[in-house]
Amino acid sequence: MGEHVNSVTLVGALHFIKGTQVKEASGGRYFRFSLKLDSVDRAGIPRHDYILVRAFDPEAQAWIREQEEGALIRLEGSVRASVGSGEMYVLAEKLERG
C-alpha cells in the first residue's frame, strides 16, 4: 500500500510566536505556533480559526522568530497527528511572506 500524504497550503497571520515555544517530540525539537485564518462560515458569520503548526527545521524556526506577530505568511506542509496525544497539527515544510 502506498504512502498517503495530506498536503496543505495555507495563508494566514502568525499567531502565538513569542515566549517559550520550543518543545520536544520523538522527531526532535520543534517550534510550535499557530496560523490564524479568517473566513466566513456557511451561515455568513465571520470565523477565526487557529491552526496549530510545528516547525522542526532549524532554519524555519529562525525565520519564524524574525517575523512579527500577525505577519501574513504562506505555509506549505502536511497534516499530522502527534504520536503521543493524537493532537492534530500541520508540519511546516515551506514558509514565506504571504
N, C-alpha and C positions, 0 to 999 in steps of 0.2 A: 504494500500500500504506500502511495506517495505521501510526502510531507505536505501538510496544508499550511499555508502562510496567510495570515489575516492582516494584510497590509492596509494602512490608513494614511491619508494625507489630511492634515488639519491646519486651519489658520485661526489663530486666536491670540488673546492677550496673556502674557506671562503673569502668573499669579503665585504668590507664596514662595518667592525665590530667595528671601533673606532669612537669616538665622541659621540654625543647625539643621541642614537638610541632607547631610551625608549619612547614609545607612549602609548596613552590611547584609548581603544575601549570599546564597550558595554560588552565585555568579560573580561575586566580588563586591567592591564598594560602588555605590551609585548615589547620584544626586537626585533627590525627589522634589518635584514641583508640580504645579497644576497649570493647565491651559484653560482660560476662561473663554467659552463660546457663547455669544449672544445670538438668540434666534427667536422666532415666533412659533408657538405651538399650533396644533391643528385648530384650536378654538380661537386663535388670533391673540393669545396672551403672550407677552414677552417672557422669555425664559433665559436664565443664566446657568449654563451647565459648566461644571468644573471637572475636567478630565485629568485624572492622575497620570503623571508621566515619570518615568525613570530613565536617567541617562547614565550609562555605565562607562562610556568613553571619556577619558580624562580631558581631551580637547573640547568635547561638547560641554563638560562640566565647567571648564574655564570660560567658555563662550557665554554660557548662561549667567555666570557670576558677573560678567561685564555688562549685562543688559540691565535696563531699568524695569522695575515693577510696572506692569501694564503695557510693556512694549509689544507691538504686534509682530508675531513670528509665524513662519510656515514650518511645519514639522512633518517629517515622513517617518513612519515606524511601523511596528506591528503590535497587535493586541495580544496581551499575555495575561496569565494568572499566576500569582505567587504560589510557589510550591507549598509553602507552609500554611498561609492563611487563606489562599484562594482569592485574595484581593485582585481585582482586575486593574490593569494599567496599560499604558502604551509605552513600549520600549522605543526610545528615541534613537533613530538611525541617521537622520539628517536634519539639521536645524539651520534656518536662515531668517533674516529680517523679512517680514511679510509685507 
